[in-house]
Every structure is written in structure tokens, then in C-alpha cells.
Amino acid sequence: MLVQRPEHLERVYADREDNPEAKRLFGWLESQFKGTGVGFADMTALACALDLPIRCAPDWEFIDSVLGHSDGPGARHLRQVLADSFSEQARQRGVENTVVLSIAQAVLTRGMLKSAVGKATVAAEARAAAGSMPRGGLRDATAKARPLPAVGEEAAAAGAERLVTVTGRLRAPRDLSAIQARLVEAEALETGARQTAVLKDLAKLRPLPERPPAGVIAGEALWRDYVTYWERRFSELSGPDARTAGIRPPLAWESYRRFRTRFARAMKFQSDVSAMLQGEVEKPQGKRQLLHEMARPQIDENVGLAHEGSDTRTYVDQLAVDEATLENGAPRVEAFSTKQRDFTAMSDHDLRMQVEVDAREALRKYGGTVEIRRQGHPLFERRVTVTQVHVVYDESLVPQVPTLREEMKAIAGKQGVTLHFHHAR
């Protein structure tokens, strides 16, 4: 009950140094989380040993039920206790290191990611709608959204404008909004090295535009983005709510550079897949590979989706709608998630587990009943059921092993997701 009440949990955590009862209570919580980590590791080891990939992957519902909804310092401390206990026991039980790391990372980032993405997507949607008159049916989440303060442009979103401009992706404010939200999500999940969260020590590491690291040219665009990102994150960490908001310290330069490089490649791959889908639209229905179920398909990128019971918006890479079914009570809607996942260095077990995790994630983020939040879209503000969810992998990053692609498709198919491969240009 205490974990499910964030204000009470954080009060106990803050008072534990001066209040013996608070210290005893929080210590009891720590012991419970340690025990839970051990039990979770034992279950994971058994599931993996029995080759049950569904239970060998992170169990989001279990993690959420244990961690509650707080992302304050007390909750983060308990997450760390759970992750450390799980990792130690899982390794003793022989669970593969990649599985241990993926689940431990999920434990550590789950609450923070939900918080960060929730704020970013609501703010991005508000920015996209700025300057236009909402239609009468526009839901509260957009109509009443307040823009974040100056530093709340989100440190992780630094450079989004340049990314969409140099890649030719900026066609409307909504495209920028989607990229900003995705940058925030990707940075929150980034596992690379970060700098210290101690402000007085962090201040000594302040990057200067005119003093880039060795091998970087002063004035280079990515370095300017990093300086902007770092300054925004420092301002966020300096705010009065930094601890309770769960703000992480900035990435080190090399980690940031790798993060942005991967993100740019993913954008390029998404663009390639969009071009491929647009090419399918021009073909007769009988000659299409991915859109053969649609009579008159329309393809849109970065469409915002609202999910029942959640304030978080997701932006689907491509949304296909059959215009011939728009007047029906159940229009045909298909969602595509593009993944530039490098499978070449993975073990067979890790590859199969990753396919299942990706399929489940795509289904969770883009499947089910959703509300279309793209103004001007023919289904704007309509609640629709997504007919089919697709995942598209970069074929060049999949090992050239006979029957492997069919096996991957079968794994995704068990989750209700259709898997495709596309060779990036």
C-alpha cells in the first residue's frame, strides 16, 4: 500500500534519517524488495531453462505492480535494490547476461520512462496544435495541455529541429513533435555512461561550444546539440522538483554521440520503409506485398495515438488506412513499427527473445483500440481498433541463415504481429 502511494513513500524515505520509525519501515521495504528480486530471478531462470520465451522476457505488468507509480528518490532507491537483487540471483542461477541486463534495465527505467514520455508527448501534442483552433470534440489531454517551462522543452529533445530539417522530414509541426517525443523516449532508455548527478561536481564538467573534445570540430552541429542538451539537463537538475521528477544526469559525450548516431540511422530507415509503402500504394491491389488487404490505402507517418486509460501518446511510424472502409463502423487500420535492430552479434536465444519483445512492444504501443490524434486525418478523433500491427526489420542486419527469417516471423506471429524485412537503401 505504501509503494502505491507515492507521496507517503517519499515522505518516509525523506524522514528515515531522523525518524527511527521511518527508518525501520523503509528498511523493511528494502528487505521485501530484495526478496522479490530473488524470487523474480528464480522464476526467470526456470522459465528460461524450460525455453518459455514469454516469461523469460521482462514482465511489464509484474514490474509495474511491484514498483507502483512513483518516480521519486525513494522509489528509485527501491528499484535499484530490486534490480541488484535480481541481477545477483539471476547470474547465480545461470541466466544469460543479456537477459539479466535487459530486465534489470527495465526495472530501473520503467517508471522514469513512463513519466518522461508522458510529459513529452502531451507537451509535443500541445505544441503541434498551437496556433490552430481545436475542433469541438478535441479531448482534454490536448485542449488543456500546458506547454512545459523553458527547460521543459526537454533536454533530450535538443537537436530535433535540425534532425527533421536536414533529413527532409519537416513537413508539418506534427513531424517535429513526434521526433521530439521519440528523442525523449530514446534518451530515457539509453544505457550509455552518464555524468554525475551531484551539481557542484557536474558544473565542473560543463561543455563549452568553443572547446570540443579531441577529434570534434568547434561549431560542429552535433557538438552544439550536445552543449544545448547538457545545459538544459543541468537546468532541469537544478530545479526544485528534480529529485521527485526522477531527472537523470546528462549522458557523457561519447554516449550521446552514439545515441544520436543510432537515432539518425533509425530515422533514415523509417523514411525508407515509408517510401516502400508509398510505392505499394501505387501498385494494383493484387500485386502488393504488405497492403494487399486494402483497396485504397492511405499512408501517414508519425501519427499520434491516444490509448484508453493512459495519458501517454504514442507516435506510430506509419499508419495505413483503407479509404474504402472509412464509412464503415470498423475501418481497416494497420500500424507499422520500423526497427533497425542489429541481430548479427546476438546469440540464437537472444535473437528470438528480442523478436518477441519487439512484437509485444509494438502491439502494446500501436495495437488495440486507439484514438487518432492527427488533425486533418480522415479518422481524427475517432476511436478505432487497429486491424493489424506490423514490425519491419532492416534486412541487412539479420544473419543470412536459412529458415531464420521464417522462424522470426513465426515468433512474432504468436504475439499477433506480422513481421517483414526491408533492405535499407
LINWO-V621463 format. One record per residue. N is the residue number from 1. PSI is psi in whole degrees, 0 to 359 (none if undefined). BURIAL is # if it has 9 or more other ideal C-beta (glycine too) atoms within 8 Angstrom, else .. Layout:
n=N psi=PSI burial=BURIAL
n=N psi=PSI burial=BURIAL
//
This chain:
n=1 psi=323 burial=.
n=2 psi=318 burial=#
n=3 psi=329 burial=#
n=4 psi=357 burial=.
n=5 psi=89 burial=#
n=6 psi=317 burial=#
n=7 psi=318 burial=.
n=8 psi=318 burial=.
n=9 psi=312 burial=#
n=10 psi=329 burial=#
n=11 psi=316 burial=.
n=12 psi=316 burial=#
n=13 psi=318 burial=#
n=14 psi=330 burial=.
n=15 psi=359 burial=#
n=16 psi=336 burial=#
n=17 psi=329 burial=.
n=18 psi=346 burial=.
n=19 psi=111 burial=.
n=20 psi=324 burial=.
n=21 psi=319 burial=.
n=22 psi=319 burial=#
n=23 psi=317 burial=#
n=24 psi=316 burial=.
n=25 psi=315 burial=#
n=26 psi=325 burial=#
n=27 psi=322 burial=#
n=28 psi=319 burial=.
n=29 psi=316 burial=#
n=30 psi=316 burial=#
n=31 psi=323 burial=.
n=32 psi=320 burial=.
n=33 psi=325 burial=#
n=34 psi=315 burial=#
n=35 psi=322 burial=#
n=36 psi=319 burial=#
n=37 psi=319 burial=#
n=38 psi=315 burial=#
n=39 psi=320 burial=.
n=40 psi=320 burial=#
n=41 psi=319 burial=#
n=42 psi=317 burial=#
n=43 psi=319 burial=#
n=44 psi=316 burial=#
n=45 psi=318 burial=#
n=46 psi=315 burial=.
n=47 psi=318 burial=#
n=48 psi=319 burial=#
n=49 psi=327 burial=.
n=50 psi=4 burial=.
n=51 psi=48 burial=.
n=52 psi=85 burial=.
n=53 psi=332 burial=#
n=54 psi=317 burial=.
n=55 psi=349 burial=#
n=56 psi=343 burial=#
n=57 psi=164 burial=#
n=58 psi=131 burial=.
n=59 psi=96 burial=.
n=60 psi=319 burial=#
n=61 psi=320 burial=.
n=62 psi=314 burial=.
n=63 psi=315 burial=#
n=64 psi=320 burial=#
n=65 psi=327 burial=.
n=66 psi=318 burial=#
n=67 psi=340 burial=#
n=68 psi=202 burial=#
n=69 psi=6 burial=.
n=70 psi=150 burial=#
n=71 psi=28 burial=#
n=72 psi=179 burial=#
n=73 psi=324 burial=#
n=74 psi=315 burial=#
n=75 psi=321 burial=#
n=76 psi=322 burial=#
n=77 psi=317 burial=#
n=78 psi=325 burial=#
n=79 psi=316 burial=#
n=80 psi=319 burial=#
n=81 psi=313 burial=#
n=82 psi=315 burial=#
n=83 psi=316 burial=#
n=84 psi=316 burial=#
n=85 psi=316 burial=#
n=86 psi=312 burial=#
n=87 psi=314 burial=#
n=88 psi=312 burial=#
n=89 psi=320 burial=#
n=90 psi=319 burial=#
n=91 psi=322 burial=#
n=92 psi=329 burial=.
n=93 psi=1 burial=#
n=94 psi=16 burial=.
n=95 psi=138 burial=#
n=96 psi=143 burial=#
n=97 psi=324 burial=.
n=98 psi=324 burial=#
n=99 psi=316 burial=#
n=100 psi=312 burial=#
n=101 psi=319 burial=#
n=102 psi=319 burial=#
n=103 psi=319 burial=#
n=104 psi=320 burial=#
n=105 psi=323 burial=#
n=106 psi=319 burial=#
n=107 psi=317 burial=#
n=108 psi=330 burial=#
n=109 psi=348 burial=#
n=110 psi=303 burial=#
n=111 psi=319 burial=#
n=112 psi=320 burial=#
n=113 psi=317 burial=#
n=114 psi=321 burial=#
n=115 psi=313 burial=#
n=116 psi=314 burial=#
n=117 psi=323 burial=#
n=118 psi=313 burial=#
n=119 psi=319 burial=#
n=120 psi=317 burial=#
n=121 psi=321 burial=#
n=122 psi=317 burial=#
n=123 psi=320 burial=#
n=124 psi=319 burial=#
n=125 psi=322 burial=#
n=126 psi=320 burial=#
n=127 psi=320 burial=#
n=128 psi=328 burial=#
n=129 psi=350 burial=#
n=130 psi=138 burial=.
n=131 psi=357 burial=.
n=132 psi=151 burial=.
n=133 psi=118 burial=.
n=134 psi=145 burial=.
n=135 psi=160 burial=.
n=136 psi=327 burial=.
n=137 psi=4 burial=.
n=138 psi=133 burial=#
n=139 psi=163 burial=#
n=140 psi=324 burial=.
n=141 psi=329 burial=#
n=142 psi=311 burial=#
n=143 psi=327 burial=.
n=144 psi=5 burial=.
n=145 psi=137 burial=#
n=146 psi=133 burial=.
n=147 psi=147 burial=#
n=148 psi=157 burial=#
n=149 psi=178 burial=.
n=150 psi=308 burial=.
n=151 psi=343 burial=#
n=152 psi=6 burial=#
n=153 psi=356 burial=#
n=154 psi=115 burial=#
n=155 psi=317 burial=#
n=156 psi=340 burial=#
n=157 psi=359 burial=#
n=158 psi=132 burial=#
n=159 psi=357 burial=#
n=160 psi=319 burial=#
n=161 psi=317 burial=.
n=162 psi=320 burial=#
n=163 psi=311 burial=#
n=164 psi=334 burial=#
n=165 psi=310 burial=#
n=166 psi=337 burial=.
n=167 psi=1 burial=#
n=168 psi=24 burial=.
n=169 psi=352 burial=#
n=170 psi=97 burial=#
n=171 psi=340 burial=.
n=172 psi=159 burial=.
n=173 psi=330 burial=.
n=174 psi=328 burial=#
n=175 psi=317 burial=#
n=176 psi=319 burial=#
n=177 psi=317 burial=#
n=178 psi=317 burial=#
n=179 psi=320 burial=#
n=180 psi=313 burial=#
n=181 psi=321 burial=#
n=182 psi=325 burial=#
n=183 psi=317 burial=#
n=184 psi=315 burial=#
n=185 psi=315 burial=#
n=186 psi=319 burial=#
n=187 psi=324 burial=#
n=188 psi=328 burial=#
n=189 psi=351 burial=#
n=190 psi=130 burial=#
n=191 psi=4 burial=.
n=192 psi=170 burial=#
n=193 psi=140 burial=.
n=194 psi=159 burial=#
n=195 psi=177 burial=#
n=196 psi=152 burial=.
n=197 psi=356 burial=.
n=198 psi=114 burial=.
n=199 psi=317 burial=#
n=200 psi=328 burial=.
n=201 psi=324 burial=.
n=202 psi=323 burial=#
n=203 psi=330 burial=.
n=204 psi=345 burial=.
n=205 psi=9 burial=.
n=206 psi=124 burial=#
n=207 psi=146 burial=#
n=208 psi=137 burial=.
n=209 psi=323 burial=#
n=210 psi=358 burial=.
n=211 psi=71 burial=.
n=212 psi=163 burial=#
n=213 psi=169 burial=.
n=214 psi=135 burial=.
n=215 psi=356 burial=.
n=216 psi=133 burial=.
n=217 psi=134 burial=.
n=218 psi=133 burial=#
n=219 psi=356 burial=.
n=220 psi=138 burial=#
n=221 psi=315 burial=.
n=222 psi=324 burial=#
n=223 psi=321 burial=#
n=224 psi=319 burial=#
n=225 psi=320 burial=#
n=226 psi=317 burial=#
n=227 psi=316 burial=#
n=228 psi=314 burial=#
n=229 psi=312 burial=#
n=230 psi=315 burial=#
n=231 psi=320 burial=#
n=232 psi=318 burial=#
n=233 psi=322 burial=#
n=234 psi=318 burial=#
n=235 psi=320 burial=#
n=236 psi=317 burial=#
n=237 psi=335 burial=#
n=238 psi=348 burial=.
n=239 psi=159 burial=#
n=240 psi=338 burial=.
n=241 psi=14 burial=.
n=242 psi=318 burial=#
n=243 psi=314 burial=.
n=244 psi=337 burial=#
n=245 psi=350 burial=#
n=246 psi=33 burial=#
n=247 psi=129 burial=.
n=248 psi=153 burial=.
n=249 psi=163 burial=#
n=250 psi=152 burial=#
n=251 psi=147 burial=#
n=252 psi=158 burial=#
n=253 psi=310 burial=#
n=254 psi=322 burial=.
n=255 psi=319 burial=#
n=256 psi=318 burial=#
n=257 psi=315 burial=#
n=258 psi=318 burial=#
n=259 psi=313 burial=#
n=260 psi=326 burial=#
n=261 psi=315 burial=.
n=262 psi=320 burial=#
n=263 psi=318 burial=#
n=264 psi=320 burial=#
n=265 psi=321 burial=#
n=266 psi=321 burial=#
n=267 psi=318 burial=#
n=268 psi=318 burial=#
n=269 psi=320 burial=#
n=270 psi=318 burial=#
n=271 psi=320 burial=#
n=272 psi=316 burial=#
n=273 psi=321 burial=#
n=274 psi=317 burial=#
n=275 psi=321 burial=.
n=276 psi=317 burial=#
n=277 psi=321 burial=#
n=278 psi=326 burial=#
n=279 psi=324 burial=.
n=280 psi=325 burial=#
n=281 psi=326 burial=#
n=282 psi=347 burial=.
n=283 psi=157 burial=.
n=284 psi=150 burial=.
n=285 psi=321 burial=#
n=286 psi=345 burial=.
n=287 psi=3 burial=.
n=288 psi=149 burial=#
n=289 psi=316 burial=.
n=290 psi=333 burial=.
n=291 psi=31 burial=#
n=292 psi=345 burial=.
n=293 psi=354 burial=.
n=294 psi=137 burial=#
n=295 psi=314 burial=.
n=296 psi=80 burial=.
n=297 psi=143 burial=#
n=298 psi=132 burial=#
n=299 psi=130 burial=#
n=300 psi=144 burial=#
n=301 psi=155 burial=#
n=302 psi=42 burial=#
n=303 psi=129 burial=#
n=304 psi=136 burial=#
n=305 psi=134 burial=#
n=306 psi=139 burial=#
n=307 psi=140 burial=#
n=308 psi=133 burial=.
n=309 psi=12 burial=.
n=310 psi=141 burial=.
n=311 psi=349 burial=.
n=312 psi=136 burial=#
n=313 psi=146 burial=#
n=314 psi=152 burial=#
n=315 psi=111 burial=#
n=316 psi=140 burial=#
n=317 psi=308 burial=#
n=318 psi=137 burial=#
n=319 psi=123 burial=#
n=320 psi=132 burial=#
n=321 psi=134 burial=#
n=322 psi=109 burial=#
n=323 psi=337 burial=#
n=324 psi=347 burial=.
n=325 psi=9 burial=#
n=326 psi=329 burial=#
n=327 psi=356 burial=.
n=328 psi=161 burial=.
n=329 psi=340 burial=.
n=330 psi=80 burial=.
n=331 psi=151 burial=#
n=332 psi=121 burial=#
n=333 psi=128 burial=#
n=334 psi=136 burial=#
n=335 psi=140 burial=#
n=336 psi=131 burial=#
n=337 psi=119 burial=#
n=338 psi=137 burial=#
n=339 psi=120 burial=#
n=340 psi=73 burial=#
n=341 psi=125 burial=#
n=342 psi=104 burial=.
n=343 psi=353 burial=#
n=344 psi=334 burial=.
n=345 psi=4 burial=.
n=346 psi=151 burial=#
n=347 psi=165 burial=.
n=348 psi=318 burial=.
n=349 psi=313 burial=.
n=350 psi=322 burial=#
n=351 psi=312 burial=#
n=352 psi=321 burial=#
n=353 psi=322 burial=#
n=354 psi=321 burial=#
n=355 psi=317 burial=#
n=356 psi=318 burial=#
n=357 psi=316 burial=#
n=358 psi=320 burial=#
n=359 psi=316 burial=#
n=360 psi=321 burial=#
n=361 psi=314 burial=#
n=362 psi=319 burial=#
n=363 psi=320 burial=#
n=364 psi=321 burial=.
n=365 psi=330 burial=#
n=366 psi=355 burial=#
n=367 psi=184 burial=#
n=368 psi=206 burial=.
n=369 psi=125 burial=.
n=370 psi=161 burial=#
n=371 psi=127 burial=#
n=372 psi=124 burial=#
n=373 psi=26 burial=#
n=374 psi=109 burial=#
n=375 psi=134 burial=#
n=376 psi=345 burial=.
n=377 psi=144 burial=#
n=378 psi=342 burial=.
n=379 psi=19 burial=#
n=380 psi=128 burial=#
n=381 psi=3 burial=#
n=382 psi=141 burial=.
n=383 psi=121 burial=.
n=384 psi=158 burial=#
n=385 psi=125 burial=.
n=386 psi=121 burial=#
n=387 psi=318 burial=.
n=388 psi=139 burial=.
n=389 psi=134 burial=#
n=390 psi=148 burial=#
n=391 psi=133 burial=#
n=392 psi=119 burial=#
n=393 psi=154 burial=#
n=394 psi=112 burial=#
n=395 psi=330 burial=#
n=396 psi=346 burial=.
n=397 psi=14 burial=#
n=398 psi=130 burial=#
n=399 psi=142 burial=.
n=400 psi=73 burial=.
n=401 psi=130 burial=.
n=402 psi=138 burial=.
n=403 psi=354 burial=.
n=404 psi=316 burial=#
n=405 psi=322 burial=.
n=406 psi=324 burial=.
n=407 psi=319 burial=#
n=408 psi=318 burial=#
n=409 psi=322 burial=#
n=410 psi=320 burial=.
n=411 psi=313 burial=#
n=412 psi=322 burial=#
n=413 psi=327 burial=#
n=414 psi=336 burial=.
n=415 psi=357 burial=#
n=416 psi=20 burial=.
n=417 psi=139 burial=#
n=418 psi=128 burial=#
n=419 psi=139 burial=#
n=420 psi=165 burial=#
n=421 psi=136 burial=#
n=422 psi=131 burial=#
n=423 psi=116 burial=.
n=424 psi=146 burial=#
n=425 psi=none burial=.
//
